[in-house]
Amino acid sequence: MQTVISLAAGSKSIRTLGMRGSATPFRKQIENQLDGGSSVVIDFSGKEATQSFVDELIGSLVLRRGRAVISQMTFKNCPDDVKSIIKFVINDRFQQLMEEKAIA
């Protein structure tokens, strides 16, 4: 099963999603769907996002679940600059995860 999570929900007047705290409810929705066995489509229609927002939304999932979690997510209607931020965050958090495992 696949679930679409629209980042426009509840914030139609806001173009840029920037606060880390504003990503938390979306991340919790993603976690609930993943825990239920669904894959998740994250729809960025009409939205930009900062690195802080993306890190809370996706980076924290990589730290908790490993890089494989990315294979359960698809990013839709994602502006190029946000794609770059997503790639950076995934790689940065994966690197952090690998360093933590090397130390342990």
C-alpha positions in Angstrom: 0.0 0.0 0.0 1.2 3.5 -0.7 0.1 6.6 1.2 0.5 10.2 -0.1 1.4 12.9 2.5 0.8 16.4 1.2 3.0 19.0 2.8 0.5 21.6 1.6 -2.1 20.3 4.1 -2.8 22.8 6.8 -0.3 25.4 5.5 -1.6 26.6 2.2 -0.6 30.2 2.9 3.0 29.3 3.7 5.2 28.8 0.6 8.5 27.8 2.5 8.5 25.2 5.1 11.3 26.2 7.4 10.9 25.4 11.0 12.1 22.1 12.3 9.1 21.8 14.6 6.7 22.2 11.7 8.1 19.0 10.1 7.5 16.9 13.2 3.8 16.2 12.6 4.5 15.2 9.0 7.4 12.9 10.2 5.1 11.3 12.7 2.6 10.6 9.9 5.4 9.1 7.8 6.5 6.9 10.7 3.0 5.7 11.4 2.5 4.7 7.7 5.9 3.0 7.5 5.2 1.1 10.7 1.9 -0.1 9.2 3.8 -1.4 6.2 2.9 1.3 3.7 5.3 3.1 1.4 5.0 6.9 1.5 4.8 9.5 -1.2 5.8 13.0 0.1 4.1 15.6 -2.0 5.9 19.0 -2.1 3.3 20.6 -4.4 3.7 24.4 -4.2 6.2 24.2 -1.3 9.9 25.0 -0.8 11.7 23.6 2.3 14.7 24.5 4.3 17.5 22.2 5.3 16.2 22.3 8.9 12.7 21.2 7.8 14.1 18.4 5.6 16.5 17.2 8.3 13.6 16.8 10.8 11.3 15.2 8.2 13.8 12.8 6.6 17.2 13.0 8.3 15.8 11.8 11.7 14.3 8.8 9.9 17.6 7.9 8.4 19.2 8.1 11.9 16.5 5.9 13.5 15.9 3.4 10.7 19.0 3.5 8.5 19.4 4.5 4.9 17.1 1.7 3.7 14.1 3.8 4.9 14.6 6.0 1.8 13.6 3.1 -0.4 10.1 3.2 1.2 9.7 6.9 0.3 9.1 8.8 -2.9 9.3 12.5 -3.3 6.7 14.1 -5.7 6.5 17.6 -7.1 9.8 18.4 -5.5 11.6 21.6 -6.6 15.3 21.1 -7.7 16.7 23.1 -4.8 14.7 20.9 -2.3 15.9 17.8 -4.2 19.5 19.0 -3.5 18.7 19.5 0.2 17.2 16.1 0.5 20.2 14.4 -1.1 22.5 16.4 1.2 20.5 15.5 4.3 20.3 11.8 3.5 24.1 11.6 2.8 25.0 13.7 5.9 22.8 11.6 8.2 24.0 8.3 6.7 27.6 9.5 7.2 26.8 10.3 10.9 25.2 6.9 11.3 28.2 5.2 9.9 30.6 7.2 12.2 28.5 6.3 15.2 28.6 2.6 14.3 32.4 2.8 13.8 32.8 4.3 17.3 30.6 1.7 19.0 
